[in-house]
Amino acid sequence: MTILVTGGTGKTGRRIADKLTTLGHTVRVGSRSGTPPFDWTDRDTWAPALAGADAAYLAYQPDLIVPGALDDIRAFTELAVRSGVRRLVLLSGRNEPEAQACERVVRESGLEWTVVTCGWFMQNFTEGYLLESVLDGAIALPAREVAEPFVDADDIADVAVAALVEDGHTGRTYELTGPRLLTFADAAAELSKATGREIAYIPITMEQYAAGAAEHGVPGDVVAMLTTLFTEVLDGRNAYVADGVREALGRPARDFTDFAAAWAQSTS
Ligand SMILES: NC(=O)c1ccc[n+]([C@@H]2O[C@H](COP(=O)([O-])OP(=O)(O)OC[C@H]3O[C@@H](n4cnc5c(N)ncnc54)[C@H](OP(=O)(O)O)[C@@H]3O)[C@@H](O)[C@H]2O)c1
């Protein structure tokens, strides 16, 4: 199969691209650095990326909760249908009304679809915007004491690959989480234990967080998106574990302790 992997250099997309390539599929990386380049903000780049693709993994940027995402997902999905794509796998958030509207577009597209809904990735700490804080030993966030079942990007990738190339996942929505609830303080403690270095969680207010991000040059719309994620999405609504990894793959999800140990070993 020829498969377009949007976000194909990112936390889930890179893993999906690698796994698909290993399985012998032809992968087209859908990102601004891909060939051809694919940019969510430039619709002229979409058709060349979709041309000849049998299936696509859809990881929107920057997030399905931002204004304009629904229009983009609708236009992309319609173009995918016209381009002859047969199968679509959508990466979505958990219990976010804006993301759920995008999920409905994919479900109603007439394509073979699978939706994977995910909470916070474990890899935000080691590959994402929290890496610098982790390396500095202080994760300052307005996350209060809300617990989150952090999910491993490798588990997401395994589920997405199965949905892209195997039978039996069409029409399914998999809610993917790790096997355990952790607060951000718990996650910091796990990373400390794994690395042998003190990594503290420092609770701060939303105002302190927004001011700090702006000081570091984070653009205003990104600050707005992050504060929405911390206020509206990290409000306790997702403080439960789901069984999507086992439902899709027949095996348990990876625990944060194992993730942290593997990361510490790979960087030591
Ligand atoms: N991180 C989480 O905890 C989490 C949780 C749930 C859902 N999600 C969802 O996962 C998706 C990926 O988010 P992420 O933060 O983890 O990022 P990511 O996938 O690690 O990295 C971003 C990827 O998108 C590409 N990209 C960036 N801007 C782009 C643009 N304008 N057009 C096309 N491609 C672009 C980047 O490649 P180039 O730089 O080459 O363009 C890169 O491949 C988002 O939809 C997010 O809402 C994330």
The ligand as a MOL file (V3000), in Angstrom:
LIG
                    3D

  0  0  0     0  0            999 V3000
M  V30 BEGIN CTAB
M  V30 COUNTS 48 52 0 0 0
M  V30 BEGIN ATOM
M  V30 1 N 1.1330 15.6060 22.2300 0
M  V30 2 C 0.0720 15.1380 22.8490 0
M  V30 3 O 0.0850 14.8470 24.0500 0
M  V30 4 C -1.1990 14.9030 22.0790 0
M  V30 5 C -2.2830 14.2670 22.6970 0
M  V30 6 C -3.4360 14.0180 21.9590 0
M  V30 7 C -3.5060 14.3940 20.6270 0
M  V30 8 N -2.4280 15.0200 20.0710 0 CHG=1
M  V30 9 C -2.5160 15.4100 18.6680 0
M  V30 10 O -1.4180 14.8690 17.9700 0
M  V30 11 C -1.1260 15.6760 16.8230 0
M  V30 12 C 0.3610 15.8670 16.7840 0
M  V30 13 O 0.7430 16.7350 17.7900 0
M  V30 14 P 2.1440 16.7230 18.4880 0
M  V30 15 O 2.1700 17.9020 19.3760 0
M  V30 16 O 2.4030 15.3840 19.1050 0 CHG=-1
M  V30 17 O 3.1640 17.0260 17.3120 0
M  V30 18 P 4.1450 16.0510 16.5540 0
M  V30 19 O 3.3400 15.0810 15.7510 0
M  V30 20 O 5.1740 15.5020 17.4530 0
M  V30 21 O 4.9680 17.0410 15.5790 0
M  V30 22 C 4.4330 17.8220 14.6150 0
M  V30 23 C 4.4180 17.1420 13.2220 0
M  V30 24 O 3.5710 17.8990 12.3770 0
M  V30 25 C 4.3280 18.4590 11.3100 0
M  V30 26 N 3.8180 19.8170 11.1090 0
M  V30 27 C 3.9750 20.9040 11.9070 0
M  V30 28 N 3.3330 21.9600 11.3820 0
M  V30 29 C 2.7640 21.5290 10.2180 0
M  V30 30 C 1.9790 22.1300 9.2080 0
M  V30 31 N 1.6410 23.4220 9.2620 0
M  V30 32 N 1.5690 21.3740 8.1700 0
M  V30 33 C 1.9030 20.0800 8.0750 0
M  V30 34 N 2.6400 19.4420 9.0070 0
M  V30 35 C 3.0700 20.1610 10.0510 0
M  V30 36 C 5.7840 18.3910 11.7410 0
M  V30 37 O 6.6720 18.2550 10.6330 0
M  V30 38 P 7.2620 19.5160 9.8060 0
M  V30 39 O 7.8920 20.4180 10.8240 0
M  V30 40 O 8.2070 18.8800 8.8420 0
M  V30 41 O 6.1040 20.1580 9.1210 0
M  V30 42 C 5.7720 17.1050 12.5610 0
M  V30 43 O 5.8220 15.9740 11.7010 0
M  V30 44 C -1.9650 16.9410 16.9860 0
M  V30 45 O -3.1290 16.8330 16.2120 0
M  V30 46 C -2.3540 16.9120 18.4470 0
M  V30 47 O -3.5550 17.5660 18.7070 0
M  V30 48 C -1.2910 15.2720 20.7440 0
M  V30 END ATOM
M  V30 BEGIN BOND
M  V30 1 1 1 2
M  V30 2 2 2 3
M  V30 3 1 2 4
M  V30 4 1 4 5
M  V30 5 2 4 48
M  V30 6 2 5 6
M  V30 7 1 6 7
M  V30 8 2 7 8
M  V30 9 1 8 9
M  V30 10 1 8 48
M  V30 11 1 9 10
M  V30 12 1 9 46
M  V30 13 1 10 11
M  V30 14 1 11 12
M  V30 15 1 11 44
M  V30 16 1 12 13
M  V30 17 1 13 14
M  V30 18 2 14 15
M  V30 19 1 14 16
M  V30 20 1 14 17
M  V30 21 1 17 18
M  V30 22 2 18 19
M  V30 23 1 18 20
M  V30 24 1 18 21
M  V30 25 1 21 22
M  V30 26 1 22 23
M  V30 27 1 23 24
M  V30 28 1 23 42
M  V30 29 1 24 25
M  V30 30 1 25 26
M  V30 31 1 25 36
M  V30 32 1 26 27
M  V30 33 1 26 35
M  V30 34 2 27 28
M  V30 35 1 28 29
M  V30 36 1 29 30
M  V30 37 2 29 35
M  V30 38 1 30 31
M  V30 39 2 30 32
M  V30 40 1 32 33
M  V30 41 2 33 34
M  V30 42 1 34 35
M  V30 43 1 36 37
M  V30 44 1 36 42
M  V30 45 1 37 38
M  V30 46 2 38 39
M  V30 47 1 38 40
M  V30 48 1 38 41
M  V30 49 1 42 43
M  V30 50 1 44 45
M  V30 51 1 44 46
M  V30 52 1 46 47
M  V30 END BOND
M  V30 END CTAB
M  END
